[in-house]
Amino acid sequence: MPVTWQMALAAVFIEGAIFAVLTLTNIREAIMNSIPKSLKIGISAGIGLFIAFIGLQNAGIVVNNDATLLGLGSIKNNVPMMLALAGLFIMAVLTALNVKGALLIGIIIITAVAACLGLVQVPEVFVSKPPSIMPLFWQLDFSLIKDPQFWVVVFTFFFVDFFDTLGTLVGVCNRSGLLDENGNLPRAKGALMADAVATMAGAAMGTSTVTSYVESSSGVAQGGRTGLTAIVTALLFVGAIFFTPLVGMVPGYATAPALIIVGIYMMMSLRDVNYDDWTELVPSLLGFFMMPLAYSIAVGIEFAIVSYVIIKVLTGKFKDISFLMVVLSALFIAKEFLGGRNFFGGK
């Protein structure tokens, strides 16, 4: 679409404002809590499989293959892949031994080995002056706000951000043990409002959508449970701005094993699925494996919710279906038939 980055930032700002309104009216929280516990388990595990898949790609272990879509990368003379595998084993062993900071230790070791082998360039200067934010600050362009095409862009950001955030919150909170006995997140409104405000603030600062990230699972895996974890992370990011050359030397194959380990951790939630009830099992597992296969958390949620409603209706279990689940299913089906992922966006 002929949309400048300034117009895109304006679209992000507007969808963040819409999120704030929906959060204040408790609509987002109601949608989040309407999702059955079985689907939340599948979403949590699906996010795990998704980020493990991304880690395998970043490590070069899984690559594109014309014959079978996916295949094993070449191991022969592939030092980065071997280092990634070594990092995976180091992190797995340290995690098994309950060593705190296992993922960080593994990343540092692999980065150091890569530097010794000359695979990464050690910067001459570790400390740098951060660039000015002024060229990006408040560069929002609302000139197309009356154009219907602009609202297609807004809806694209809105849909993906809404369900990616919902899925990430459900997944991370499920693995951290923060959901109650009904699978709901207490005080979800605060978390959702933080997401909405951050989205608007991010657009004002000149960055793409600020949302809840699945990488938060790595902190959960190391024991993080409170907002203090996020505050410390934020402060470390501020410090990292001044050490960009040093941080930038860490190769992707050093961090990829951490994603795989965290993904495995997230997939452990599958042990809580009710394998004796197929009306719960099938939708849960559809959400589980459609996330990485479609490369989208939102699409995984679509398949989980729509299949849940259809299977429950066809088996006569109407009492298990909430009104919001029916509405969501209708919206998802309409979205696909009215234009599909290419029109509304999918990733």
C-alpha positions in Angstrom: 0.0 0.0 0.0 1.2 3.5 -0.7 1.5 4.3 3.0 4.6 6.2 4.4 6.1 5.1 7.7 4.7 8.3 9.3 1.2 7.3 8.2 1.9 3.8 9.5 2.9 5.2 12.9 -0.4 7.2 13.0 -2.3 3.9 12.3 -0.4 2.2 15.2 -1.2 5.2 17.5 -4.9 5.0 16.6 -5.2 1.2 17.1 -3.5 1.7 20.5 -6.1 4.3 21.4 -8.8 1.9 20.4 -7.2 -0.8 22.6 -7.3 1.7 25.5 -11.0 2.3 25.1 -11.7 -1.5 24.8 -9.7 -2.1 27.9 -11.5 0.6 29.9 -14.8 -0.9 28.9 -13.5 -4.4 29.9 -14.2 -5.7 26.4 -10.6 -7.0 25.9 -10.6 -8.6 29.3 -14.0 -10.3 28.6 -12.7 -11.7 25.3 -9.5 -13.0 27.0 -11.5 -14.7 29.8 -14.1 -16.2 27.4 -11.4 -18.4 25.9 -11.7 -21.9 27.4 -8.9 -23.3 29.5 -8.1 -26.1 27.1 -7.5 -23.5 24.3 -5.4 -21.4 26.6 -3.2 -24.5 27.2 -3.0 -25.1 23.4 -2.1 -21.4 22.8 0.6 -21.5 25.4 2.1 -24.7 23.9 1.7 -23.3 20.4 3.7 -20.2 21.2 6.4 -22.5 22.6 6.5 -24.5 19.4 6.5 -21.3 17.4 9.5 -19.7 19.2 11.3 -23.0 19.2 10.8 -23.1 15.4 12.1 -19.6 15.1 15.2 -20.6 17.1 15.8 -23.6 14.9 15.6 -21.3 11.9 17.9 -18.7 13.4 20.4 -21.5 14.1 20.3 -22.8 10.6 19.2 -26.2 11.8 15.9 -25.9 9.9 16.0 -24.4 6.5 13.8 -23.9 3.4 13.5 -26.9 1.3 11.8 -26.9 -2.1 10.9 -30.6 -2.0 9.4 -30.8 1.5 9.0 -27.0 2.5 11.3 -27.6 5.4 14.5 -29.6 5.9 17.7 -30.0 7.9 20.4 -27.5 7.2 23.8 -28.8 6.1 25.9 -29.7 9.1 29.2 -30.4 7.2 31.6 -27.5 7.6 28.7 -25.4 9.1 30.5 -24.0 12.2 27.6 -21.6 13.2 25.1 -24.5 13.3 27.5 -26.7 15.3 28.0 -23.8 17.8 24.2 -23.4 18.0 23.9 -27.1 18.8 26.6 -26.8 21.4 24.8 -23.8 22.9 21.6 -25.8 23.0 23.3 -28.7 24.9 25.1 -26.3 27.3 21.8 -24.5 28.2 19.9 -27.8 28.5 22.5 -29.3 30.9 22.7 -26.1 33.0 18.9 -25.9 33.2 18.7 -29.5 34.2 21.3 -28.7 37.0 19.1 -25.8 38.1 21.9 -23.3 37.4 20.5 -19.7 37.5 21.2 -17.7 34.4 21.7 -20.9 32.3 20.5 -19.2 29.1 22.6 -16.2 29.6 25.7 -18.3 30.4 25.2 -20.3 27.2 24.8 -17.2 25.1 28.0 -15.7 26.5 30.0 -18.9 26.0 29.0 -19.4 22.4 29.6 -15.7 21.6 33.1 -15.9 23.2 33.9 -19.1 21.1 32.6 -17.4 17.9 34.9 -14.4 18.6 37.9 -16.7 19.2 37.2 -18.4 15.9 36.9 -15.1 14.1 33.2 -15.6 13.2 32.2 -12.4 14.8 34.0 -9.1 14.8 35.0 -7.8 18.2 34.3 -4.0 18.2 37.2 -1.7 18.9 35.0 0.5 21.1 32.4 -1.0 23.4 30.7 2.2 24.4 29.0 4.5 21.9 26.9 7.6 22.0 23.2 6.8 21.4 21.6 8.5 18.3 19.1 11.3 18.7 15.4 10.2 18.8 14.3 13.6 17.4 14.1 12.5 13.7 11.5 9.9 14.8 9.7 11.6 17.7 6.1 12.4 17.0 6.3 12.1 13.3 2.7 10.8 13.0 0.9 11.7 9.8 -2.9 11.7 10.1 -3.5 13.2 6.6 -5.2 10.0 5.3 -7.5 9.6 8.2 -10.6 10.1 6.0 -9.4 7.6 3.4 -11.0 4.1 3.8 -7.7 2.5 2.8 -6.0 4.0 5.8 -8.5 2.3 8.1 -7.7 -1.0 6.4 -4.1 -0.4 7.7 -5.4 0.4 11.1 -7.5 -2.7 11.2 -4.5 -4.8 10.1 -2.5 -3.6 13.0 -5.5 -3.9 15.3 -6.3 -7.5 14.5 -2.8 -8.8 14.6 -1.8 -6.8 17.7 -5.1 -7.7 19.5 -4.8 -11.5 19.2 -1.0 -11.7 19.3 -1.1 -9.9 22.6 -4.0 -12.0 23.9 -2.2 -15.2 22.9 1.1 -14.1 24.4 -0.4 -13.0 27.7 -2.3 -16.2 28.0 0.7 -18.3 27.1 3.2 -16.6 29.3 0.9 -16.3 32.3 -0.1 -19.9 32.0 3.5 -21.1 32.2 4.2 -18.7 35.1 1.3 -20.1 37.1 -0.5 -16.7 37.2 -3.8 -18.0 35.8 -6.5 -18.9 38.4 -8.4 -22.2 38.6 -10.7 -21.2 35.8 -7.8 -20.3 33.5 -8.4 -16.5 33.9 -5.8 -13.9 34.6 -6.5 -11.8 37.7 -6.1 -8.1 37.2 -5.8 -8.6 33.5 -7.1 -5.1 32.9 -3.8 -3.6 34.2 -1.7 -5.7 31.9 -3.9 -4.9 28.9 -3.9 -1.2 29.6 -0.1 -1.3 29.9 -0.1 -2.8 26.4 -2.4 -0.2 25.0 -0.5 2.8 26.5 2.8 1.3 25.4 1.4 1.0 21.8 0.6 4.7 21.7 3.8 5.7 23.4 5.8 3.6 21.0 4.2 5.2 18.0 4.9 8.6 19.4 8.5 7.6 19.9 8.7 6.4 16.3 8.8 2.6 16.6 6.5 -0.1 15.3 3.8 -1.7 17.6 5.0 -2.2 21.2 3.3 -5.3 22.4 3.7 -8.3 24.7 6.5 -10.4 23.5 6.8 -14.2 23.7 10.5 -13.8 24.6 9.2 -12.8 28.1 9.0 -16.6 28.6 12.8 -16.7 29.0 12.5 -14.5 32.1 9.6 -16.7 33.4 11.8 -19.8 32.8 14.5 -18.2 35.0 12.0 -17.5 37.8 10.6 -14.0 36.9 7.1 -13.5 38.2 6.5 -9.8 39.1 6.6 -6.4 37.4 10.1 -5.9 38.9 11.4 -8.3 36.3 10.1 -6.1 33.5 11.5 -2.9 35.2 15.0 -4.4 35.4 14.8 -5.5 31.8 13.8 -2.0 30.7 16.7 -0.5 32.7 19.1 -3.0 31.1 17.8 -1.9 27.7 18.5 1.7 28.5 22.1 0.7 29.5 22.4 -1.4 26.3 21.8 1.7 24.2 25.3 2.9 25.3 26.9 -0.5 24.6 25.4 -1.1 21.1 28.7 -2.3 19.6 29.2 -4.9 22.3 25.6 -6.1 22.2 25.6 -6.1 18.4 28.4 -8.7 18.3 26.2 -11.4 19.7 25.4 -13.7 16.7 21.9 -15.1 16.1 23.1 -18.6 16.5 24.2 -17.8 20.0 20.7 -16.7 21.1 18.8 -19.2 19.0 19.3 -22.1 21.5 17.7 -19.9 24.2 14.5 -19.7 22.1 14.5 -23.4 21.6 14.9 -24.1 25.4 12.2 -21.6 26.2 9.9 -23.1 23.6 10.3 -26.5 25.1 9.5 -25.0 28.5 6.3 -23.5 27.1 5.3 -26.8 25.4 5.3 -28.5 28.8 1.7 -27.1 29.3 0.4 -29.8 27.0 0.5 -32.2 29.9 -2.5 -30.4 31.2 -4.7 -31.1 28.2 -7.7 -33.4 28.6 -6.8 -36.1 26.2 -10.0 -38.0 26.9 -12.3 -35.3 25.5 -11.9 -34.8 21.8 -14.1 -31.7 21.7 -11.4 -30.1 23.9 -8.3 -31.9 22.5 -8.7 -31.2 18.8 -9.2 -27.4 19.0 -6.4 -27.2 21.5 -3.9 -29.0 19.3 -5.1 -27.2 16.2 -4.1 -24.0 17.8 -0.9 -25.6 18.9 0.5 -26.6 15.6 -1.1 -23.9 13.4 0.9 -21.1 15.0 4.3 -22.2 13.7 2.9 -23.7 10.4 1.1 -20.4 9.6 3.9 -18.4 11.2 1.3 -16.4 13.2 0.0 -16.5 16.7 -3.2 -14.8 15.5 -3.9 -17.6 13.0 -3.4 -20.3 15.6 -6.0 -18.6 17.8 -8.4 -18.4 14.9 -8.2 -22.1 14.2 -8.5 -23.0 17.9 -11.6 -20.8 18.5 -13.4 -21.6 15.3 -12.8 -25.4 15.5 -13.9 -25.3 19.2 -17.2 -23.8 18.4 -17.9 -26.0 15.4 -17.0 -29.2 17.2 -19.0 -28.3 20.3 -22.1 -27.4 18.2 -21.9 -30.6 16.1 -21.6 -32.7 19.3 -24.5 -31.0 21.0 -22.4 -29.4 23.8 -23.9 -26.0 23.6 -23.4 -25.2 27.2 -19.7 -25.2 26.8 -19.8 -22.3 24.3 -20.0 -18.7 25.4 -21.6 -15.9 23.4 -18.3 -14.2 22.9 -16.8 -17.4 21.4 -19.6 -17.5 18.9 -19.0 -13.9 18.0 -15.3 -14.3 17.6 -15.8 -17.4 15.4 -18.1 -15.5 13.1 -15.6 -12.6 12.9 -12.8 -14.9 12.0 -14.8 -16.8 9.4 -16.0 -13.5 7.9 -12.4 -12.1 7.8 -11.2 -15.1 5.8 -14.1 -15.1 3.3 -14.1 -11.3 2.9 -10.4 -11.0 2.0 -8.2 -13.5 3.8 -4.8 -13.0 5.3 -3.4 -11.0 2.3 -6.0 -8.3 2.8 -6.1 -8.0 6.6 -2.6 -9.2 7.3 -1.8 -12.4 9.1 1.6 -12.3 10.8 
